[in-house]
């Protein structure tokens, strides 16, 4: 299966997750979509590097997909018609 193959009945959960690069002592944040479809389940993690590069990592249903395929799938699956949740300021 690849990005060209449409997933049937996909359900997507978009969330912010902590990530750590190998050999780094800094924890960063990335976006992750968890997808459940008739074809199976899997996740895609999207990390925006400080130099502006975007990296993808997939598992489950998306294991073995190339970065371009995961990027295309991300563009389709991570969209939502729901209004964004308000963010509360963390002071102190």
mmCIF file as gemmi writes it, N, C-alpha and C atoms, coordinates in Angstrom:
data_model
loop_
_atom_site.group_PDB
_atom_site.id
_atom_site.type_symbol
_atom_site.label_atom_id
_atom_site.label_alt_id
_atom_site.label_comp_id
_atom_site.label_asym_id
_atom_site.label_entity_id
_atom_site.label_seq_id
_atom_site.pdbx_PDB_ins_code
_atom_site.Cartn_x
_atom_site.Cartn_y
_atom_site.Cartn_z
_atom_site.occupancy
_atom_site.B_iso_or_equiv
_atom_site.pdbx_formal_charge
_atom_site.auth_seq_id
_atom_site.auth_asym_id
_atom_site.pdbx_PDB_model_num
ATOM 1 N N . UNK Axp A 1 ? 0.85 -1.172 0 1 0 ? 1 A 1
ATOM 2 C CA . UNK Axp A 1 ? 0 0 0 1 0 ? 1 A 1
ATOM 3 C C . UNK Axp A 1 ? 0.896 1.235 0 1 0 ? 1 A 1
ATOM 4 N N . UNK Axp A 2 ? 0.487 2.283 -0.683 1 0 ? 2 A 1
ATOM 5 C CA . UNK Axp A 2 ? 1.238 3.529 -0.726 1 0 ? 2 A 1
ATOM 6 C C . UNK Axp A 2 ? 0.27 4.69 -0.652 1 0 ? 2 A 1
ATOM 7 N N . UNK Axp A 3 ? 0.835 5.902 -0.712 1 0 ? 3 A 1
ATOM 8 C CA . UNK Axp A 3 ? 0.009 7.103 -0.609 1 0 ? 3 A 1
ATOM 9 C C . UNK Axp A 3 ? -1.005 7.176 -1.742 1 0 ? 3 A 1
ATOM 10 N N . UNK Axp A 4 ? -0.688 6.541 -2.876 1 0 ? 4 A 1
ATOM 11 C CA . UNK Axp A 4 ? -1.611 6.542 -3.988 1 0 ? 4 A 1
ATOM 12 C C . UNK Axp A 4 ? -2.845 5.689 -3.735 1 0 ? 4 A 1
ATOM 13 N N . UNK Axp A 5 ? -2.763 4.789 -2.761 1 0 ? 5 A 1
ATOM 14 C CA . UNK Axp A 5 ? -3.888 3.934 -2.422 1 0 ? 5 A 1
ATOM 15 C C . UNK Axp A 5 ? -4.742 4.64 -1.383 1 0 ? 5 A 1
ATOM 16 N N . UNK Axp A 6 ? -6.005 4.817 -1.694 1 0 ? 6 A 1
ATOM 17 C CA . UNK Axp A 6 ? -6.899 5.5 -0.757 1 0 ? 6 A 1
ATOM 18 C C . UNK Axp A 6 ? -7.237 4.573 0.404 1 0 ? 6 A 1
ATOM 19 N N . UNK Axp A 7 ? -7.225 5.12 1.606 1 0 ? 7 A 1
ATOM 20 C CA . UNK Axp A 7 ? -7.624 4.36 2.784 1 0 ? 7 A 1
ATOM 21 C C . UNK Axp A 7 ? -9.135 4.424 2.895 1 0 ? 7 A 1
ATOM 22 N N . UNK Axp A 8 ? -9.744 3.319 3.253 1 0 ? 8 A 1
ATOM 23 C CA . UNK Axp A 8 ? -11.196 3.3 3.393 1 0 ? 8 A 1
ATOM 24 C C . UNK Axp A 8 ? -11.577 3.487 4.855 1 0 ? 8 A 1
ATOM 25 N N . UNK Axp A 9 ? -12.534 4.37 5.082 1 0 ? 9 A 1
ATOM 26 C CA . UNK Axp A 9 ? -13.052 4.69 6.41 1 0 ? 9 A 1
ATOM 27 C C . UNK Axp A 9 ? -11.962 5.081 7.414 1 0 ? 9 A 1
ATOM 28 N N . UNK Axp A 10 ? -11.063 6.021 7.044 1 0 ? 10 A 1
ATOM 29 C CA . UNK Axp A 10 ? -10.016 6.39 8.005 1 0 ? 10 A 1
ATOM 30 C C . UNK Axp A 10 ? -10.56 7.247 9.147 1 0 ? 10 A 1
ATOM 31 N N . UNK Axp A 11 ? -10.086 6.96 10.342 1 0 ? 11 A 1
ATOM 32 C CA . UNK Axp A 11 ? -10.341 7.77 11.521 1 0 ? 11 A 1
ATOM 33 C C . UNK Axp A 11 ? -8.987 8.285 11.98 1 0 ? 11 A 1
ATOM 34 N N . UNK Axp A 12 ? -8.881 9.593 12.202 1 0 ? 12 A 1
ATOM 35 C CA . UNK Axp A 12 ? -7.582 10.204 12.478 1 0 ? 12 A 1
ATOM 36 C C . UNK Axp A 12 ? -7.617 10.961 13.797 1 0 ? 12 A 1
ATOM 37 N N . UNK Axp A 13 ? -6.568 10.781 14.598 1 0 ? 13 A 1
ATOM 38 C CA . UNK Axp A 13 ? -6.372 11.545 15.826 1 0 ? 13 A 1
ATOM 39 C C . UNK Axp A 13 ? -5.074 12.327 15.662 1 0 ? 13 A 1
ATOM 40 N N . UNK Axp A 14 ? -5.147 13.652 15.744 1 0 ? 14 A 1
ATOM 41 C CA . UNK Axp A 14 ? -3.981 14.528 15.62 1 0 ? 14 A 1
ATOM 42 C C . UNK Axp A 14 ? -3.59 14.996 17.009 1 0 ? 14 A 1
ATOM 43 N N . UNK Axp A 15 ? -2.302 14.828 17.366 1 0 ? 15 A 1
ATOM 44 C CA . UNK Axp A 15 ? -1.863 15.236 18.696 1 0 ? 15 A 1
ATOM 45 C C . UNK Axp A 15 ? -0.41 15.688 18.676 1 0 ? 15 A 1
ATOM 46 N N . UNK Axp A 16 ? -0.05 16.484 19.662 1 0 ? 16 A 1
ATOM 47 C CA . UNK Axp A 16 ? 1.328 16.956 19.836 1 0 ? 16 A 1
ATOM 48 C C . UNK Axp A 16 ? 2.016 15.975 20.772 1 0 ? 16 A 1
ATOM 49 N N . UNK Axp A 17 ? 3.243 15.554 20.43 1 0 ? 17 A 1
ATOM 50 C CA . UNK Axp A 17 ? 3.955 14.565 21.235 1 0 ? 17 A 1
ATOM 51 C C . UNK Axp A 17 ? 5.403 14.992 21.452 1 0 ? 17 A 1
ATOM 52 N N . UNK Axp A 18 ? 6.005 14.601 22.582 1 0 ? 18 A 1
ATOM 53 C CA . UNK Axp A 18 ? 7.424 14.876 22.8 1 0 ? 18 A 1
ATOM 54 C C . UNK Axp A 18 ? 8.279 13.869 22.033 1 0 ? 18 A 1
ATOM 55 N N . UNK Axp A 19 ? 9.379 14.339 21.458 1 0 ? 19 A 1
ATOM 56 C CA . UNK Axp A 19 ? 10.315 13.461 20.748 1 0 ? 19 A 1
ATOM 57 C C . UNK Axp A 19 ? 11.74 13.832 21.151 1 0 ? 19 A 1
ATOM 58 N N . UNK Axp A 20 ? 12.611 12.857 21.03 1 0 ? 20 A 1
ATOM 59 C CA . UNK Axp A 20 ? 14.025 13.093 21.328 1 0 ? 20 A 1
ATOM 60 C C . UNK Axp A 20 ? 14.856 12.464 20.223 1 0 ? 20 A 1
ATOM 61 N N . UNK Axp A 21 ? 15.791 13.246 19.688 1 0 ? 21 A 1
ATOM 62 C CA . UNK Axp A 21 ? 16.67 12.734 18.653 1 0 ? 21 A 1
ATOM 63 C C . UNK Axp A 21 ? 17.762 11.888 19.288 1 0 ? 21 A 1
ATOM 64 N N . UNK Axp A 22 ? 18.25 10.908 18.535 1 0 ? 22 A 1
ATOM 65 C CA . UNK Axp A 22 ? 19.33 10.066 19.028 1 0 ? 22 A 1
ATOM 66 C C . UNK Axp A 22 ? 20.547 10.918 19.368 1 0 ? 22 A 1
ATOM 67 N N . UNK Axp A 23 ? 21.094 10.716 20.534 1 0 ? 23 A 1
ATOM 68 C CA . UNK Axp A 23 ? 22.306 11.423 20.934 1 0 ? 23 A 1
ATOM 69 C C . UNK Axp A 23 ? 22.071 12.853 21.388 1 0 ? 23 A 1
ATOM 70 N N . UNK Axp A 24 ? 20.832 13.307 21.423 1 0 ? 24 A 1
ATOM 71 C CA . UNK Axp A 24 ? 20.542 14.676 21.847 1 0 ? 24 A 1
ATOM 72 C C . UNK Axp A 24 ? 19.99 14.668 23.27 1 0 ? 24 A 1
ATOM 73 N N . UNK Axp A 25 ? 20.276 15.722 24.003 1 0 ? 25 A 1
ATOM 74 C CA . UNK Axp A 25 ? 19.762 15.805 25.365 1 0 ? 25 A 1
ATOM 75 C C . UNK Axp A 25 ? 18.525 16.696 25.451 1 0 ? 25 A 1
ATOM 76 N N . UNK Axp A 26 ? 18.099 17.214 24.322 1 0 ? 26 A 1
ATOM 77 C CA . UNK Axp A 26 ? 16.954 18.118 24.283 1 0 ? 26 A 1
ATOM 78 C C . UNK Axp A 26 ? 15.712 17.386 23.793 1 0 ? 26 A 1
ATOM 79 N N . UNK Axp A 27 ? 14.612 17.54 24.512 1 0 ? 27 A 1
ATOM 80 C CA . UNK Axp A 27 ? 13.328 16.979 24.084 1 0 ? 27 A 1
ATOM 81 C C . UNK Axp A 27 ? 12.582 18.054 23.314 1 0 ? 27 A 1
ATOM 82 N N . UNK Axp A 28 ? 12.082 17.683 22.137 1 0 ? 28 A 1
ATOM 83 C CA . UNK Axp A 28 ? 11.352 18.62 21.286 1 0 ? 28 A 1
ATOM 84 C C . UNK Axp A 28 ? 9.922 18.138 21.127 1 0 ? 28 A 1
ATOM 85 N N . UNK Axp A 29 ? 9.113 18.906 20.44 1 0 ? 29 A 1
ATOM 86 C CA . UNK Axp A 29 ? 7.734 18.515 20.168 1 0 ? 29 A 1
ATOM 87 C C . UNK Axp A 29 ? 7.549 18.248 18.684 1 0 ? 29 A 1
ATOM 88 N N . UNK Axp A 30 ? 6.667 17.32 18.383 1 0 ? 30 A 1
ATOM 89 C CA . UNK Axp A 30 ? 6.334 16.987 17.003 1 0 ? 30 A 1
ATOM 90 C C . UNK Axp A 30 ? 4.833 16.739 16.939 1 0 ? 30 A 1
ATOM 91 N N . UNK Axp A 31 ? 4.305 16.675 15.728 1 0 ? 31 A 1
ATOM 92 C CA . UNK Axp A 31 ? 2.902 16.332 15.521 1 0 ? 31 A 1
ATOM 93 C C . UNK Axp A 31 ? 2.796 14.88 15.108 1 0 ? 31 A 1
ATOM 94 N N . UNK Axp A 32 ? 1.765 14.207 15.583 1 0 ? 32 A 1
ATOM 95 C CA . UNK Axp A 32 ? 1.546 12.802 15.226 1 0 ? 32 A 1
ATOM 96 C C . UNK Axp A 32 ? 0.082 12.601 14.869 1 0 ? 32 A 1
ATOM 97 N N . UNK Axp A 33 ? -0.139 11.847 13.79 1 0 ? 33 A 1
ATOM 98 C CA . UNK Axp A 33 ? -1.499 11.412 13.483 1 0 ? 33 A 1
ATOM 99 C C . UNK Axp A 33 ? -1.551 9.901 13.677 1 0 ? 33 A 1
ATOM 100 N N . UNK Axp A 34 ? -2.554 9.463 14.408 1 0 ? 34 A 1
ATOM 101 C CA . UNK Axp A 34 ? -2.825 8.037 14.587 1 0 ? 34 A 1
ATOM 102 C C . UNK Axp A 34 ? -4.021 7.72 13.696 1 0 ? 34 A 1
ATOM 103 N N . UNK Axp A 35 ? -3.837 6.778 12.778 1 0 ? 35 A 1
ATOM 104 C CA . UNK Axp A 35 ? -4.856 6.474 11.784 1 0 ? 35 A 1
ATOM 105 C C . UNK Axp A 35 ? -5.355 5.051 11.972 1 0 ? 35 A 1
ATOM 106 N N . UNK Axp A 36 ? -6.663 4.899 11.961 1 0 ? 36 A 1
ATOM 107 C CA . UNK Axp A 36 ? -7.299 3.584 11.949 1 0 ? 36 A 1
ATOM 108 C C . UNK Axp A 36 ? -8.181 3.546 10.707 1 0 ? 36 A 1
ATOM 109 N N . UNK Axp A 37 ? -7.958 2.537 9.86 1 0 ? 37 A 1
ATOM 110 C CA . UNK Axp A 37 ? -8.738 2.382 8.627 1 0 ? 37 A 1
ATOM 111 C C . UNK Axp A 37 ? -9.029 0.899 8.441 1 0 ? 37 A 1
ATOM 112 N N . UNK Axp A 38 ? -9.828 0.579 7.44 1 0 ? 38 A 1
ATOM 113 C CA . UNK Axp A 38 ? -10.124 -0.835 7.16 1 0 ? 38 A 1
ATOM 114 C C . UNK Axp A 38 ? -8.859 -1.62 6.832 1 0 ? 38 A 1
ATOM 115 N N . UNK Axp A 39 ? -7.844 -0.935 6.298 1 0 ? 39 A 1
ATOM 116 C CA . UNK Axp A 39 ? -6.591 -1.603 5.918 1 0 ? 39 A 1
ATOM 117 C C . UNK Axp A 39 ? -5.669 -1.855 7.101 1 0 ? 39 A 1
ATOM 118 N N . UNK Axp A 40 ? -5.906 -1.214 8.246 1 0 ? 40 A 1
ATOM 119 C CA . UNK Axp A 40 ? -5.073 -1.408 9.429 1 0 ? 40 A 1
ATOM 120 C C . UNK Axp A 40 ? -4.908 -0.115 10.201 1 0 ? 40 A 1
ATOM 121 N N . UNK Axp A 41 ? -3.933 -0.107 11.122 1 0 ? 41 A 1
ATOM 122 C CA . UNK Axp A 41 ? -3.654 1.073 11.934 1 0 ? 41 A 1
ATOM 123 C C . UNK Axp A 41 ? -2.193 1.466 11.772 1 0 ? 41 A 1
ATOM 124 N N . UNK Axp A 42 ? -1.915 2.726 12.036 1 0 ? 42 A 1
ATOM 125 C CA . UNK Axp A 42 ? -0.541 3.204 11.975 1 0 ? 42 A 1
ATOM 126 C C . UNK Axp A 42 ? -0.465 4.656 12.382 1 0 ? 42 A 1
ATOM 127 N N . UNK Axp A 43 ? 0.76 5.15 12.504 1 0 ? 43 A 1
ATOM 128 C CA . UNK Axp A 43 ? 0.975 6.548 12.853 1 0 ? 43 A 1
ATOM 129 C C . UNK Axp A 43 ? 2.016 7.164 11.932 1 0 ? 43 A 1
ATOM 130 N N . UNK Axp A 44 ? 1.897 8.472 11.765 1 0 ? 44 A 1
ATOM 131 C CA . UNK Axp A 44 ? 2.925 9.261 11.084 1 0 ? 44 A 1
ATOM 132 C C . UNK Axp A 44 ? 3.295 10.391 12.035 1 0 ? 44 A 1
ATOM 133 N N . UNK Axp A 45 ? 4.603 10.551 12.292 1 0 ? 45 A 1
ATOM 134 C CA . UNK Axp A 45 ? 5.104 11.639 13.119 1 0 ? 45 A 1
ATOM 135 C C . UNK Axp A 45 ? 5.771 12.647 12.196 1 0 ? 45 A 1
ATOM 136 N N . UNK Axp A 46 ? 5.447 13.936 12.382 1 0 ? 46 A 1
ATOM 137 C CA . UNK Axp A 46 ? 6.002 15.023 11.566 1 0 ? 46 A 1
ATOM 138 C C . UNK Axp A 46 ? 6.813 15.932 12.469 1 0 ? 46 A 1
ATOM 139 N N . UNK Axp A 47 ? 8.121 16.005 12.21 1 0 ? 47 A 1
ATOM 140 C CA . UNK Axp A 47 ? 9.026 16.834 13.007 1 0 ? 47 A 1
ATOM 141 C C . UNK Axp A 47 ? 9.555 17.961 12.143 1 0 ? 47 A 1
ATOM 142 N N . UNK Axp A 48 ? 9.395 19.181 12.618 1 0 ? 48 A 1
ATOM 143 C CA . UNK Axp A 48 ? 9.922 20.351 11.929 1 0 ? 48 A 1
ATOM 144 C C . UNK Axp A 48 ? 11.252 20.711 12.587 1 0 ? 48 A 1
ATOM 145 N N . UNK Axp A 49 ? 12.348 20.564 11.845 1 0 ? 49 A 1
ATOM 146 C CA . UNK Axp A 49 ? 13.686 20.829 12.374 1 0 ? 49 A 1
ATOM 147 C C . UNK Axp A 49 ? 13.93 22.333 12.471 1 0 ? 49 A 1
ATOM 148 N N . UNK Axp A 50 ? 14.922 22.713 13.262 1 0 ? 50 A 1
ATOM 149 C CA . UNK Axp A 50 ? 15.218 24.126 13.458 1 0 ? 50 A 1
ATOM 150 C C . UNK Axp A 50 ? 15.711 24.797 12.178 1 0 ? 50 A 1
ATOM 151 N N . UNK Axp A 51 ? 16.239 24 11.233 1 0 ? 51 A 1
ATOM 152 C CA . UNK Axp A 51 ? 16.709 24.568 9.967 1 0 ? 51 A 1
ATOM 153 C C . UNK Axp A 51 ? 15.585 24.68 8.934 1 0 ? 51 A 1
ATOM 154 N N . UNK Axp A 52 ? 14.35 24.337 9.335 1 0 ? 52 A 1
ATOM 155 C CA . UNK Axp A 52 ? 13.203 24.447 8.443 1 0 ? 52 A 1
ATOM 156 C C . UNK Axp A 52 ? 12.855 23.163 7.712 1 0 ? 52 A 1
ATOM 157 N N . UNK Axp A 53 ? 13.703 22.146 7.801 1 0 ? 53 A 1
ATOM 158 C CA . UNK Axp A 53 ? 13.427 20.866 7.149 1 0 ? 53 A 1
ATOM 159 C C . UNK Axp A 53 ? 12.313 20.14 7.897 1 0 ? 53 A 1
ATOM 160 N N . UNK Axp A 54 ? 11.526 19.358 7.153 1 0 ? 54 A 1
ATOM 161 C CA . UNK Axp A 54 ? 10.442 18.58 7.739 1 0 ? 54 A 1
ATOM 162 C C . UNK Axp A 54 ? 10.775 17.106 7.563 1 0 ? 54 A 1
ATOM 163 N N . UNK Axp A 55 ? 10.704 16.346 8.656 1 0 ? 55 A 1
ATOM 164 C CA . UNK Axp A 55 ? 11.015 14.92 8.642 1 0 ? 55 A 1
ATOM 165 C C . UNK Axp A 55 ? 9.774 14.133 9.048 1 0 ? 55 A 1
ATOM 166 N N . UNK Axp A 56 ? 9.585 12.974 8.411 1 0 ? 56 A 1
ATOM 167 C CA . UNK Axp A 56 ? 8.452 12.104 8.717 1 0 ? 56 A 1
ATOM 168 C C . UNK Axp A 56 ? 8.969 10.742 9.152 1 0 ? 56 A 1
ATOM 169 N N . UNK Axp A 57 ? 8.222 10.11 10.062 1 0 ? 57 A 1
ATOM 170 C CA . UNK Axp A 57 ? 8.512 8.729 10.461 1 0 ? 57 A 1
ATOM 171 C C . UNK Axp A 57 ? 7.17 8.016 10.593 1 0 ? 57 A 1
ATOM 172 N N . UNK Axp A 58 ? 7.052 6.863 9.95 1 0 ? 58 A 1
ATOM 173 C CA . UNK Axp A 58 ? 5.81 6.122 9.987 1 0 ? 58 A 1
ATOM 174 C C . UNK Axp A 58 ? 5.975 4.754 10.623 1 0 ? 58 A 1
ATOM 175 N N . UNK Axp A 59 ? 4.905 4.25 11.195 1 0 ? 59 A 1
ATOM 176 C CA . UNK Axp A 59 ? 4.921 2.875 11.686 1 0 ? 59 A 1
ATOM 177 C C . UNK Axp A 59 ? 3.563 2.243 11.428 1 0 ? 59 A 1
ATOM 178 N N . UNK Axp A 60 ? 3.484 0.945 11.661 1 0 ? 60 A 1
ATOM 179 C CA . UNK Axp A 60 ? 2.243 0.224 11.401 1 0 ? 60 A 1
ATOM 180 C C . UNK Axp A 60 ? 1.913 0.251 9.923 1 0 ? 60 A 1
ATOM 181 N N . UNK Axp A 61 ? 0.763 0.74 9.582 1 0 ? 61 A 1
ATOM 182 C CA . UNK Axp A 61 ? 0.292 0.828 8.209 1 0 ? 61 A 1
ATOM 183 C C . UNK Axp A 61 ? 1.253 1.622 7.32 1 0 ? 61 A 1
ATOM 184 N N . UNK Axp A 62 ? 1.975 2.567 7.882 1 0 ? 62 A 1
ATOM 185 C CA . UNK Axp A 62 ? 2.85 3.457 7.114 1 0 ? 62 A 1
ATOM 186 C C . UNK Axp A 62 ? 4.317 3.034 7.129 1 0 ? 62 A 1
ATOM 187 N N . UNK Axp A 63 ? 4.636 1.913 7.737 1 0 ? 63 A 1
ATOM 188 C CA . UNK Axp A 63 ? 6.008 1.425 7.797 1 0 ? 63 A 1
ATOM 189 C C . UNK Axp A 63 ? 6.505 1.12 6.388 1 0 ? 63 A 1
ATOM 190 N N . UNK Axp A 64 ? 7.645 1.648 6.044 1 0 ? 64 A 1
ATOM 191 C CA . UNK Axp A 64 ? 8.225 1.411 4.729 1 0 ? 64 A 1
ATOM 192 C C . UNK Axp A 64 ? 7.861 2.454 3.688 1 0 ? 64 A 1
ATOM 193 N N . UNK Axp A 65 ? 6.973 3.367 4.032 1 0 ? 65 A 1
ATOM 194 C CA . UNK Axp A 65 ? 6.62 4.435 3.094 1 0 ? 65 A 1
ATOM 195 C C . UNK Axp A 65 ? 7.772 5.435 3.032 1 0 ? 65 A 1
ATOM 196 N N . UNK Axp A 66 ? 7.969 6.049 1.883 1 0 ? 66 A 1
ATOM 197 C CA . UNK Axp A 66 ? 8.974 7.083 1.721 1 0 ? 66 A 1
ATOM 198 C C . UNK Axp A 66 ? 8.486 8.41 2.297 1 0 ? 66 A 1
ATOM 199 N N . UNK Axp A 67 ? 9.418 9.351 2.458 1 0 ? 67 A 1
ATOM 200 C CA . UNK Axp A 67 ? 9.077 10.659 3.025 1 0 ? 67 A 1
ATOM 201 C C . UNK Axp A 67 ? 8.049 11.394 2.165 1 0 ? 67 A 1
ATOM 202 N N . UNK Axp A 68 ? 8.17 11.304 0.85 1 0 ? 68 A 1
ATOM 203 C CA . UNK Axp A 68 ? 7.21 11.979 -0.032 1 0 ? 68 A 1
ATOM 204 C C . UNK Axp A 68 ? 5.817 11.379 0.11 1 0 ? 68 A 1
ATOM 205 N N . UNK Axp A 69 ? 5.749 10.047 0.211 1 0 ? 69 A 1
ATOM 206 C CA . UNK Axp A 69 ? 4.445 9.377 0.378 1 0 ? 69 A 1
ATOM 207 C C . UNK Axp A 69 ? 3.805 9.763 1.706 1 0 ? 69 A 1
ATOM 208 N N . UNK Axp A 70 ? 4.617 9.77 2.784 1 0 ? 70 A 1
ATOM 209 C CA . UNK Axp A 70 ? 4.074 10.143 4.089 1 0 ? 70 A 1
ATOM 210 C C . UNK Axp A 70 ? 3.665 11.616 4.111 1 0 ? 70 A 1
ATOM 211 N N . UNK Axp A 71 ? 4.422 12.469 3.43 1 0 ? 71 A 1
ATOM 212 C CA . UNK Axp A 71 ? 4.06 13.881 3.348 1 0 ? 71 A 1
ATOM 213 C C . UNK Axp A 71 ? 2.728 14.078 2.645 1 0 ? 71 A 1
ATOM 214 N N . UNK Axp A 72 ? 2.51 13.34 1.564 1 0 ? 72 A 1
ATOM 215 C CA . UNK Axp A 72 ? 1.242 13.424 0.838 1 0 ? 72 A 1
ATOM 216 C C . UNK Axp A 72 ? 0.092 12.914 1.698 1 0 ? 72 A 1
ATOM 217 N N . UNK Axp A 73 ? 0.319 11.793 2.386 1 0 ? 73 A 1
ATOM 218 C CA . UNK Axp A 73 ? -0.71 11.237 3.269 1 0 ? 73 A 1
ATOM 219 C C . UNK Axp A 73 ? -1.002 12.214 4.407 1 0 ? 73 A 1
ATOM 220 N N . UNK Axp A 74 ? 0.038 12.84 4.942 1 0 ? 74 A 1
ATOM 221 C CA . UNK Axp A 74 ? -0.132 13.822 6.026 1 0 ? 74 A 1
ATOM 222 C C . UNK Axp A 74 ? -1.018 14.966 5.562 1 0 ? 74 A 1
ATOM 223 N N . UNK Axp A 75 ? -0.737 15.487 4.363 1 0 ? 75 A 1
ATOM 224 C CA . UNK Axp A 75 ? -1.511 16.614 3.843 1 0 ? 75 A 1
ATOM 225 C C . UNK Axp A 75 ? -2.997 16.285 3.741 1 0 ? 75 A 1
ATOM 226 N N . UNK Axp A 76 ? -3.313 15.044 3.404 1 0 ? 76 A 1
ATOM 227 C CA . UNK Axp A 76 ? -4.707 14.637 3.261 1 0 ? 76 A 1
ATOM 228 C C . UNK Axp A 76 ? -5.336 14.32 4.615 1 0 ? 76 A 1
ATOM 229 N N . UNK Axp A 77 ? -4.638 13.557 5.446 1 0 ? 77 A 1
ATOM 230 C CA . UNK Axp A 77 ? -5.224 13.044 6.683 1 0 ? 77 A 1
ATOM 231 C C . UNK Axp A 77 ? -5.231 14.029 7.844 1 0 ? 77 A 1
ATOM 232 N N . UNK Axp A 78 ? -4.285 14.964 7.886 1 0 ? 78 A 1
ATOM 233 C CA . UNK Axp A 78 ? -4.176 15.862 9.041 1 0 ? 78 A 1
ATOM 234 C C . UNK Axp A 78 ? -5.103 17.057 8.944 1 0 ? 78 A 1
ATOM 235 N N . UNK Axp A 79 ? -5.902 17.134 7.904 1 0 ? 79 A 1
ATOM 236 C CA . UNK Axp A 79 ? -6.842 18.258 7.762 1 0 ? 79 A 1
ATOM 237 C C . UNK Axp A 79 ? -8.065 18.022 8.64 1 0 ? 79 A 1
ATOM 238 N N . UNK Axp A 80 ? -8.582 19.11 9.162 1 0 ? 80 A 1
ATOM 239 C CA . UNK Axp A 80 ? -9.782 19.016 9.995 1 0 ? 80 A 1
ATOM 240 C C . UNK Axp A 80 ? -10.674 20.212 9.717 1 0 ? 80 A 1
ATOM 241 N N . UNK Axp A 81 ? -11.974 19.97 9.669 1 0 ? 81 A 1
ATOM 242 C CA . UNK Axp A 81 ? -12.928 21.051 9.498 1 0 ? 81 A 1
ATOM 243 C C . UNK Axp A 81 ? -13.346 21.648 10.842 1 0 ? 81 A 1
ATOM 244 N N . UNK Axp A 82 ? -12.941 20.999 11.916 1 0 ? 82 A 1
ATOM 245 C CA . UNK Axp A 82 ? -13.303 21.485 13.247 1 0 ? 82 A 1
ATOM 246 C C . UNK Axp A 82 ? -12.464 22.713 13.591 1 0 ? 82 A 1
ATOM 247 N N . UNK Axp A 83 ? -13.035 23.667 14.327 1 0 ? 83 A 1
ATOM 248 C CA . UNK Axp A 83 ? -12.245 24.828 14.727 1 0 ? 83 A 1
ATOM 249 C C . UNK Axp A 83 ? -11.165 24.408 15.717 1 0 ? 83 A 1
ATOM 250 N N . UNK Axp A 84 ? -10.017 25.07 15.701 1 0 ? 84 A 1
ATOM 251 C CA . UNK Axp A 84 ? -8.955 24.692 16.635 1 0 ? 84 A 1
ATOM 252 C C . UNK Axp A 84 ? -9.361 24.945 18.075 1 0 ? 84 A 1
ATOM 253 N N . UNK Axp A 85 ? -8.86 24.106 18.965 1 0 ? 85 A 1
ATOM 254 C CA . UNK Axp A 85 ? -9.14 24.284 20.392 1 0 ? 85 A 1
ATOM 255 C C . UNK Axp A 85 ? -8.356 25.491 20.887 1 0 ? 85 A 1
ATOM 256 N N . UNK Axp A 86 ? -8.937 26.281 21.787 1 0 ? 86 A 1
ATOM 257 C CA . UNK Axp A 86 ? -8.194 27.441 22.306 1 0 ? 86 A 1
ATOM 258 C C . UNK Axp A 86 ? -7.007 26.97 23.141 1 0 ? 86 A 1
ATOM 259 N N . UNK Axp A 87 ? -5.897 27.704 23.015 1 0 ? 87 A 1
ATOM 260 C CA . UNK Axp A 87 ? -4.708 27.373 23.798 1 0 ? 87 A 1
ATOM 261 C C . UNK Axp A 87 ? -4.647 28.308 25.001 1 0 ? 87 A 1
ATOM 262 N N . UNK Axp A 88 ? -4.428 27.745 26.154 1 0 ? 88 A 1
ATOM 263 C CA . UNK Axp A 88 ? -4.32 28.533 27.377 1 0 ? 88 A 1
ATOM 264 C C . UNK Axp A 88 ? -2.868 28.909 27.589 1 0 ? 88 A 1
ATOM 265 N N . UNK Axp A 89 ? -2.641 30.154 27.974 1 0 ? 89 A 1
ATOM 266 C CA . UNK Axp A 89 ? -1.287 30.611 28.24 1 0 ? 89 A 1
ATOM 267 C C . UNK Axp A 89 ? -0.791 29.988 29.526 1 0 ? 89 A 1
ATOM 268 N N . UNK Axp A 90 ? 0.464 29.585 29.528 1 0 ? 90 A 1
ATOM 269 C CA . UNK Axp A 90 ? 1.075 29.061 30.738 1 0 ? 90 A 1
ATOM 270 C C . UNK Axp A 90 ? 1.987 30.149 31.3 1 0 ? 90 A 1
ATOM 271 N N . UNK Axp A 91 ? 1.566 30.736 32.354 1 0 ? 91 A 1
ATOM 272 C CA . UNK Axp A 91 ? 2.335 31.837 32.953 1 0 ? 91 A 1
ATOM 273 C C . UNK Axp A 91 ? 3.06 31.339 34.198 1 0 ? 91 A 1
ATOM 274 N N . UNK Axp A 92 ? 4.236 31.86 34.39 1 0 ? 92 A 1
ATOM 275 C CA . UNK Axp A 92 ? 4.966 31.548 35.61 1 0 ? 92 A 1
ATOM 276 C C . UNK Axp A 92 ? 5.881 30.479 35.408 1 0 ? 92 A 1
